Amino acid sequence: MLEVKFLGQFEVLRAGKRFTIPTRNAQSLLAYLLLNAGKAFRREKLAGLLWPDSSEDNARSNLRHELWRLRKALEAEGQSYFIIDELTITFNPLSDYSTDVNQLEGASLESSTTADLIEALSAYHGELLPGFYDEWVFSERDRLHTLFEAKITRLLEILQAEGRWGKSWTGVCVGSPQVNGRAGLSGFDGSLRQWWGCL
């Protein structure tokens, strides 16, 4: 199974063992395709997205090279993670993989239980792809941080209503100082910082 972490770090594990994606451009390409698994992207769009300052020919050549690097790294054991034709590239949504972003997105705000929210929030170890400066990363980083804040706010509201705040945190810890003012939970600031700190 391929496990990829994007929140707070970039890390790829296969069968539980860490291995390296060799270049930042290859990492960015993998991240973009994985975060949009199942969506087919035209080659020229990906090339322009990742190499906006290069000529079209150079950008497409770079894309071919980085895709080759990815396939060599990921598909060594015969597992196919990409659906590729002459025009488009897609990350195969049916392949055996997981990401921390999928985990964070997994619990709905409306119907999730406390346990569901804690499991989702435990995936958030920091901002999306720290140190990556591709334009597409910034908007996705903001979206996921907003989602994190909304989910932790909802969790704290549930715990406060149930009188369970501060009594049930033994295995998982998350938090965000930015949440306090928005959630109206300023008295929880110290607890949130301590909760975040035990990650």
C-alpha atoms as an extended CHARMM CRD file, in Angstrom:
* protein
*
       199  EXT
         1         1  MET       CA              0.0000000000        0.0000000000        0.0000000000  PROA      1               0.0000000000
         2         2  LEU       CA              1.1500000000        3.5090000000       -0.8280000000  PROA      2               0.0000000000
         3         3  GLU       CA              0.8200000000        6.0050000000        2.0390000000  PROA      3               0.0000000000
         4         4  VAL       CA              1.4480000000        9.6790000000        1.3540000000  PROA      4               0.0000000000
         5         5  LYS       CA              1.5930000000       12.4990000000        3.8840000000  PROA      5               0.0000000000
         6         6  PHE       CA              1.1790000000       16.0950000000        2.7830000000  PROA      6               0.0000000000
         7         7  LEU       CA              0.1860000000       17.8560000000        6.0230000000  PROA      7               0.0000000000
         8         8  GLY       CA              3.1720000000       19.2410000000        7.8970000000  PROA      8               0.0000000000
         9         9  GLN       CA              5.6120000000       17.2830000000        5.7240000000  PROA      9               0.0000000000
        10        10  PHE       CA              5.9840000000       15.4390000000        2.4520000000  PROA      10              0.0000000000
        11        11  GLU       CA              6.5330000000       11.7460000000        3.0490000000  PROA      11              0.0000000000
        12        12  VAL       CA              5.8790000000        8.6380000000        0.9820000000  PROA      12              0.0000000000
        13        13  LEU       CA              5.7560000000        5.1290000000        2.4040000000  PROA      13              0.0000000000
        14        14  ARG       CA              5.2780000000        1.8410000000        0.5960000000  PROA      14              0.0000000000
        15        15  ALA       CA              4.4650000000       -1.2040000000        2.6890000000  PROA      15              0.0000000000
        16        16  GLY       CA              5.2900000000        0.9270000000        5.7300000000  PROA      16              0.0000000000
        17        17  LYS       CA              8.8030000000        1.8010000000        4.5290000000  PROA      17              0.0000000000
        18        18  ARG       CA              9.7970000000        5.3260000000        3.6320000000  PROA      18              0.0000000000
        19        19  PHE       CA             11.2680000000        5.9860000000        0.2410000000  PROA      19              0.0000000000
        20        20  THR       CA             12.3200000000        9.0870000000       -1.6320000000  PROA      20              0.0000000000
        21        21  ILE       CA             10.7320000000       10.8710000000       -4.5650000000  PROA      21              0.0000000000
        22        22  PRO       CA             13.9070000000       12.3080000000       -6.0770000000  PROA      22              0.0000000000
        23        23  THR       CA             13.0230000000       15.8710000000       -7.0990000000  PROA      23              0.0000000000
        24        24  ARG       CA             10.7690000000       18.6580000000       -5.8370000000  PROA      24              0.0000000000
        25        25  ASN       CA              9.0400000000       18.8390000000       -9.2330000000  PROA      25              0.0000000000
        26        26  ALA       CA              8.2620000000       15.1270000000       -9.1230000000  PROA      26              0.0000000000
        27        27  GLN       CA              6.9210000000       15.5590000000       -5.5890000000  PROA      27              0.0000000000
        28        28  SER       CA              4.7260000000       18.4480000000       -6.6950000000  PROA      28              0.0000000000
        29        29  LEU       CA              3.4310000000       16.4760000000       -9.6770000000  PROA      29              0.0000000000
        30        30  LEU       CA              2.5760000000       13.5040000000       -7.4540000000  PROA      30              0.0000000000
        31        31  ALA       CA              0.8570000000       15.7730000000       -4.9340000000  PROA      31              0.0000000000
        32        32  TYR       CA             -1.2680000000       17.5090000000       -7.5520000000  PROA      32              0.0000000000
        33        33  LEU       CA             -2.3440000000       14.2670000000       -9.2110000000  PROA      33              0.0000000000
        34        34  LEU       CA             -2.9920000000       12.4870000000       -5.9110000000  PROA      34              0.0000000000
        35        35  LEU       CA             -5.0130000000       15.3290000000       -4.4260000000  PROA      35              0.0000000000
        36        36  ASN       CA             -7.1520000000       15.1670000000       -7.5670000000  PROA      36              0.0000000000
        37        37  ALA       CA             -7.2080000000       11.3760000000       -7.9110000000  PROA      37              0.0000000000
        38        38  GLY       CA             -9.5190000000       10.1770000000      -10.6580000000  PROA      38              0.0000000000
        39        39  LYS       CA             -9.4310000000       13.4500000000      -12.5720000000  PROA      39              0.0000000000
        40        40  ALA       CA             -7.7390000000       13.3990000000      -15.9670000000  PROA      40              0.0000000000
        41        41  PHE       CA             -5.4630000000       16.3500000000      -16.6800000000  PROA      41              0.0000000000
        42        42  ARG       CA             -4.2320000000       17.3160000000      -20.1080000000  PROA      42              0.0000000000
        43        43  ARG       CA             -0.4800000000       17.1930000000      -20.3780000000  PROA      43              0.0000000000
        44        44  GLU       CA             -0.1990000000       20.8270000000      -21.4350000000  PROA      44              0.0000000000
        45        45  LYS       CA             -2.1400000000       21.9540000000      -18.3540000000  PROA      45              0.0000000000
        46        46  LEU       CA              0.1590000000       20.0440000000      -15.9970000000  PROA      46              0.0000000000
        47        47  ALA       CA              3.2400000000       21.3010000000      -17.8120000000  PROA      47              0.0000000000
        48        48  GLY       CA              2.0550000000       24.9110000000      -17.6080000000  PROA      48              0.0000000000
        49        49  LEU       CA              1.0450000000       24.5280000000      -13.9750000000  PROA      49              0.0000000000
        50        50  LEU       CA              4.3800000000       23.1660000000      -12.7880000000  PROA      50              0.0000000000
        51        51  TRP       CA              6.7150000000       25.0530000000      -15.1580000000  PROA      51              0.0000000000
        52        52  PRO       CA              4.9140000000       28.3510000000      -15.7960000000  PROA      52              0.0000000000
        53        53  ASP       CA              8.0930000000       30.2150000000      -16.7390000000  PROA      53              0.0000000000
        54        54  SER       CA              9.3040000000       27.6570000000      -19.2950000000  PROA      54              0.0000000000
        55        55  SER       CA              8.4810000000       27.4470000000      -22.9800000000  PROA      55              0.0000000000
        56        56  GLU       CA              5.7460000000       24.9770000000      -23.8770000000  PROA      56              0.0000000000
        57        57  ASP       CA              8.2410000000       22.5290000000      -25.3920000000  PROA      57              0.0000000000
        58        58  ASN       CA             10.5340000000       22.6710000000      -22.3660000000  PROA      58              0.0000000000
        59        59  ALA       CA              7.6220000000       22.3700000000      -19.9380000000  PROA      59              0.0000000000
        60        60  ARG       CA              6.2810000000       19.2900000000      -21.7120000000  PROA      60              0.0000000000
        61        61  SER       CA              9.7600000000       17.7570000000      -21.7950000000  PROA      61              0.0000000000
        62        62  ASN       CA             10.1170000000       18.3970000000      -18.0520000000  PROA      62              0.0000000000
        63        63  LEU       CA              6.7380000000       16.7920000000      -17.4490000000  PROA      63              0.0000000000
        64        64  ARG       CA              7.7110000000       13.6430000000      -19.3650000000  PROA      64              0.0000000000
        65        65  HSD       CA             10.9600000000       13.3840000000      -17.4130000000  PROA      65              0.0000000000
        66        66  GLU       CA              9.3660000000       13.8780000000      -13.9780000000  PROA      66              0.0000000000
        67        67  LEU       CA              6.5470000000       11.4570000000      -14.7940000000  PROA      67              0.0000000000
        68        68  TRP       CA              9.1740000000        8.8930000000      -15.7510000000  PROA      68              0.0000000000
        69        69  ARG       CA             10.8780000000        9.4790000000      -12.3770000000  PROA      69              0.0000000000
        70        70  LEU       CA              7.5870000000        8.9730000000      -10.5500000000  PROA      70              0.0000000000
        71        71  ARG       CA              6.6820000000        5.8040000000      -12.3790000000  PROA      71              0.0000000000
        72        72  LYS       CA             10.1600000000        4.3780000000      -11.8420000000  PROA      72              0.0000000000
        73        73  ALA       CA              9.9470000000        5.1120000000       -8.1070000000  PROA      73              0.0000000000
        74        74  LEU       CA              6.3510000000        4.0360000000       -7.4860000000  PROA      74              0.0000000000
        75        75  GLU       CA              5.6770000000        1.2160000000       -9.9160000000  PROA      75              0.0000000000
        76        76  ALA       CA              8.7420000000       -0.9180000000       -9.2860000000  PROA      76              0.0000000000
        77        77  GLU       CA              6.6260000000       -3.8200000000       -8.0280000000  PROA      77              0.0000000000
        78        78  GLY       CA              4.0870000000       -3.8010000000      -10.8400000000  PROA      78              0.0000000000
        79        79  GLN       CA              1.4150000000       -1.6880000000       -9.1230000000  PROA      79              0.0000000000
        80        80  SER       CA              0.0250000000        0.8580000000      -11.5750000000  PROA      80              0.0000000000
        81        81  TYR       CA             -0.7930000000        4.2030000000       -9.9730000000  PROA      81              0.0000000000
        82        82  PHE       CA             -1.2570000000        6.2460000000      -13.1360000000  PROA      82              0.0000000000
        83        83  ILE       CA             -3.6150000000        6.1210000000      -16.0810000000  PROA      83              0.0000000000
        84        84  ILE       CA             -1.7280000000        7.6310000000      -18.9900000000  PROA      84              0.0000000000
        85        85  ASP       CA             -2.5040000000        8.2290000000      -22.6410000000  PROA      85              0.0000000000
        86        86  GLU       CA             -1.1490000000       10.5750000000      -25.2940000000  PROA      86              0.0000000000
        87        87  LEU       CA             -3.2330000000       13.5080000000      -24.0480000000  PROA      87              0.0000000000
        88        88  THR       CA             -3.9160000000       13.0620000000      -20.3370000000  PROA      88              0.0000000000
        89        89  ILE       CA             -2.4900000000       11.8250000000      -17.0410000000  PROA      89              0.0000000000
        90        90  THR       CA             -4.6230000000       10.6100000000      -14.1220000000  PROA      90              0.0000000000
        91        91  PHE       CA             -3.8250000000        9.1980000000      -10.7060000000  PROA      91              0.0000000000
        92        92  ASN       CA             -5.7070000000        5.9090000000      -10.5590000000  PROA      92              0.0000000000
        93        93  PRO       CA             -8.3410000000        6.2600000000       -7.7980000000  PROA      93              0.0000000000
        94        94  LEU       CA             -8.7030000000        2.4670000000       -7.5960000000  PROA      94              0.0000000000
        95        95  SER       CA             -5.0570000000        1.8680000000       -6.7490000000  PROA      95              0.0000000000
        96        96  ASP       CA             -4.0480000000        0.8790000000       -3.2310000000  PROA      96              0.0000000000
        97        97  TYR       CA             -3.1930000000        4.1700000000       -1.4970000000  PROA      97              0.0000000000
        98        98  SER       CA             -4.0860000000        6.5110000000        1.3420000000  PROA      98              0.0000000000
        99        99  THR       CA             -3.3310000000       10.1490000000        2.1800000000  PROA      99              0.0000000000
       100       100  ASP       CA             -3.5970000000       12.2580000000        5.3050000000  PROA      100             0.0000000000
       101       101  VAL       CA             -5.6290000000       14.7970000000        3.3020000000  PROA      101             0.0000000000
       102       102  ASN       CA             -8.2650000000       12.1540000000        2.5610000000  PROA      102             0.0000000000
       103       103  GLN       CA             -8.3560000000       11.3450000000        6.2680000000  PROA      103             0.0000000000
       104       104  LEU       CA             -8.8630000000       14.9930000000        7.1980000000  PROA      104             0.0000000000
       105       105  GLU       CA            -11.6290000000       15.3660000000        4.6300000000  PROA      105             0.0000000000
       106       106  GLY       CA            -13.3150000000       12.1140000000        5.6430000000  PROA      106             0.0000000000
       107       107  ALA       CA            -15.5630000000       13.2580000000        8.4960000000  PROA      107             0.0000000000
       108       108  SER       CA            -18.5160000000       15.4930000000        7.6510000000  PROA      108             0.0000000000
       109       109  LEU       CA            -19.2310000000       18.4760000000        9.8720000000  PROA      109             0.0000000000
       110       110  GLU       CA            -22.9310000000       17.7080000000       10.1410000000  PROA      110             0.0000000000
       111       111  SER       CA            -23.1680000000       14.0110000000       10.8960000000  PROA      111             0.0000000000
       112       112  SER       CA            -19.8040000000       12.8600000000       12.2540000000  PROA      112             0.0000000000
       113       113  THR       CA            -19.3830000000       11.5190000000       15.7580000000  PROA      113             0.0000000000
       114       114  THR       CA            -16.7590000000       12.7750000000       18.1840000000  PROA      114             0.0000000000
       115       115  ALA       CA            -14.6020000000        9.7640000000       17.3340000000  PROA      115             0.0000000000
       116       116  ASP       CA            -14.9220000000       10.4820000000       13.5950000000  PROA      116             0.0000000000
       117       117  LEU       CA            -13.8120000000       14.0880000000       14.0730000000  PROA      117             0.0000000000
       118       118  ILE       CA            -10.8830000000       13.1270000000       16.3060000000  PROA      118             0.0000000000
       119       119  GLU       CA             -9.7000000000       10.5930000000       13.7340000000  PROA      119             0.0000000000
       120       120  ALA       CA             -9.9550000000       13.1470000000       10.9270000000  PROA      120             0.0000000000
       121       121  LEU       CA             -8.2320000000       15.8990000000       12.8930000000  PROA      121             0.0000000000
       122       122  SER       CA             -5.3800000000       13.6490000000       13.9710000000  PROA      122             0.0000000000
       123       123  ALA       CA             -4.1710000000       13.7280000000       10.3610000000  PROA      123             0.0000000000
       124       124  TYR       CA             -3.4360000000       17.4510000000       10.5180000000  PROA      124             0.0000000000
       125       125  HSD       CA              0.2100000000       17.9050000000       11.5160000000  PROA      125             0.0000000000
       126       126  GLY       CA              0.6240000000       21.3300000000        9.9240000000  PROA      126             0.0000000000
       127       127  GLU       CA              0.0750000000       23.2030000000        6.6960000000  PROA      127             0.0000000000
       128       128  LEU       CA             -0.1410000000       21.4830000000        3.3390000000  PROA      128             0.0000000000
       129       129  LEU       CA              3.2280000000       20.8540000000        1.6830000000  PROA      129             0.0000000000
       130       130  PRO       CA              5.4230000000       23.2120000000        3.7230000000  PROA      130             0.0000000000
       131       131  GLY       CA              8.2320000000       24.6320000000        1.6390000000  PROA      131             0.0000000000
       132       132  PHE       CA              6.3320000000       24.1930000000       -1.6410000000  PROA      132             0.0000000000
       133       133  TYR       CA              5.6480000000       27.4440000000       -3.4730000000  PROA      133             0.0000000000
       134       134  ASP       CA              3.6490000000       26.3560000000       -6.5150000000  PROA      134             0.0000000000
       135       135  GLU       CA              0.7050000000       28.6690000000       -7.0630000000  PROA      135             0.0000000000
       136       136  TRP       CA             -1.8500000000       25.8650000000       -6.8020000000  PROA      136             0.0000000000
       137       137  VAL       CA             -0.5050000000       24.8840000000       -3.3620000000  PROA      137             0.0000000000
       138       138  PHE       CA             -1.4440000000       28.2050000000       -1.7430000000  PROA      138             0.0000000000
       139       139  SER       CA             -5.1820000000       27.9690000000       -2.4350000000  PROA      139             0.0000000000
       140       140  GLU       CA             -5.3280000000       24.3000000000       -1.4530000000  PROA      140             0.0000000000
       141       141  ARG       CA             -3.3340000000       25.0370000000        1.7130000000  PROA      141             0.0000000000
       142       142  ASP       CA             -5.8380000000       27.7300000000        2.7090000000  PROA      142             0.0000000000
       143       143  ARG       CA             -8.8060000000       25.4480000000        1.9500000000  PROA      143             0.0000000000
       144       144  LEU       CA             -7.4830000000       22.6240000000        4.1190000000  PROA      144             0.0000000000
       145       145  HSD       CA             -6.5620000000       24.9290000000        6.9880000000  PROA      145             0.0000000000
       146       146  THR       CA            -10.0830000000       26.3940000000        6.9040000000  PROA      146             0.0000000000
       147       147  LEU       CA            -11.5000000000       22.8590000000        6.9080000000  PROA      147             0.0000000000
       148       148  PHE       CA             -9.3100000000       21.9380000000        9.8810000000  PROA      148             0.0000000000
       149       149  GLU       CA            -10.4900000000       24.9850000000       11.8370000000  PROA      149             0.0000000000
       150       150  ALA       CA            -14.1320000000       24.2290000000       11.0490000000  PROA      150             0.0000000000
       151       151  LYS       CA            -13.8030000000       20.6310000000       12.2040000000  PROA      151             0.0000000000
       152       152  ILE       CA            -11.9610000000       21.3990000000       15.4100000000  PROA      152             0.0000000000
       153       153  THR       CA            -14.4670000000       24.1400000000       16.1760000000  PROA      153             0.0000000000
       154       154  ARG       CA            -17.2830000000       21.6370000000       15.6840000000  PROA      154             0.0000000000
       155       155  LEU       CA            -15.5040000000       19.0750000000       17.8560000000  PROA      155             0.0000000000
       156       156  LEU       CA            -14.9960000000       21.5620000000       20.6770000000  PROA      156             0.0000000000
       157       157  GLU       CA            -18.6360000000       22.6100000000       20.5080000000  PROA      157             0.0000000000
       158       158  ILE       CA            -19.7240000000       18.9800000000       20.8670000000  PROA      158             0.0000000000
       159       159  LEU       CA            -17.3240000000       18.3110000000       23.7290000000  PROA      159             0.0000000000
       160       160  GLN       CA            -18.3260000000       21.4840000000       25.5300000000  PROA      160             0.0000000000
       161       161  ALA       CA            -22.0200000000       20.6070000000       25.1740000000  PROA      161             0.0000000000
       162       162  GLU       CA            -21.3750000000       17.0980000000       26.5100000000  PROA      162             0.0000000000
       163       163  GLY       CA            -19.1630000000       18.3130000000       29.3460000000  PROA      163             0.0000000000
       164       164  ARG       CA            -16.3500000000       16.1010000000       28.1050000000  PROA      164             0.0000000000
       165       165  TRP       CA            -13.6540000000       18.6810000000       27.3450000000  PROA      165             0.0000000000
       166       166  GLY       CA            -10.3790000000       17.8060000000       29.0370000000  PROA      166             0.0000000000
       167       167  LYS       CA            -11.4250000000       14.3000000000       30.1070000000  PROA      167             0.0000000000
       168       168  SER       CA            -10.9130000000       12.0550000000       27.0990000000  PROA      168             0.0000000000
       169       169  TRP       CA             -7.5940000000       12.9030000000       25.4310000000  PROA      169             0.0000000000
       170       170  THR       CA             -5.2490000000        9.9550000000       25.7660000000  PROA      170             0.0000000000
       171       171  GLY       CA             -4.3630000000        8.7550000000       22.2730000000  PROA      171             0.0000000000
       172       172  VAL       CA             -4.7000000000       11.6030000000       19.8170000000  PROA      172             0.0000000000
       173       173  CYS       CA             -3.9350000000       15.3110000000       19.9720000000  PROA      173             0.0000000000
       174       174  VAL       CA             -4.7190000000       18.1750000000       17.6240000000  PROA      174             0.0000000000
       175       175  GLY       CA             -5.2340000000       21.8940000000       17.9720000000  PROA      175             0.0000000000
       176       176  SER       CA             -4.9420000000       25.3430000000       16.4880000000  PROA      176             0.0000000000
       177       177  PRO       CA             -4.4900000000       28.6160000000       18.3610000000  PROA      177             0.0000000000
       178       178  GLN       CA             -6.2810000000       30.3940000000       15.5140000000  PROA      178             0.0000000000
       179       179  VAL       CA             -9.5100000000       28.5610000000       16.2990000000  PROA      179             0.0000000000
       180       180  ASN       CA            -10.1400000000       30.1060000000       19.7020000000  PROA      180             0.0000000000
       181       181  GLY       CA            -11.4690000000       33.5200000000       18.7330000000  PROA      181             0.0000000000
       182       182  ARG       CA            -13.5760000000       32.2260000000       15.8630000000  PROA      182             0.0000000000
       183       183  ALA       CA            -15.0840000000       29.4810000000       17.9620000000  PROA      183             0.0000000000
       184       184  GLY       CA            -15.7950000000       31.6840000000       20.9590000000  PROA      184             0.0000000000
       185       185  LEU       CA            -13.7670000000       29.2790000000       23.0790000000  PROA      185             0.0000000000
       186       186  SER       CA            -11.0640000000       31.5940000000       24.3930000000  PROA      186             0.0000000000
       187       187  GLY       CA            -10.9050000000       29.7590000000       27.7230000000  PROA      187             0.0000000000
       188       188  PHE       CA             -9.5920000000       26.6980000000       25.9240000000  PROA      188             0.0000000000
       189       189  ASP       CA             -6.4500000000       28.3980000000       24.6050000000  PROA      189             0.0000000000
       190       190  GLY       CA             -4.0290000000       26.7480000000       27.0020000000  PROA      190             0.0000000000
       191       191  SER       CA             -5.6250000000       23.3390000000       26.5660000000  PROA      191             0.0000000000
       192       192  LEU       CA             -5.5130000000       23.6440000000       22.7800000000  PROA      192             0.0000000000
       193       193  ARG       CA             -1.8400000000       24.5230000000       22.8490000000  PROA      193             0.0000000000
       194       194  GLN       CA             -1.1030000000       21.5680000000       25.1200000000  PROA      194             0.0000000000
       195       195  TRP       CA             -3.2030000000       19.2700000000       22.9230000000  PROA      195             0.0000000000
       196       196  TRP       CA             -1.3540000000       20.4050000000       19.7890000000  PROA      196             0.0000000000
       197       197  GLY       CA              1.9900000000       20.0320000000       21.5240000000  PROA      197             0.0000000000
       198       198  CYS       CA              1.6000000000       16.3140000000       22.1860000000  PROA      198             0.0000000000
       199       199  LEU       CA              1.5640000000       15.4250000000       18.4830000000  PROA      199             0.0000000000
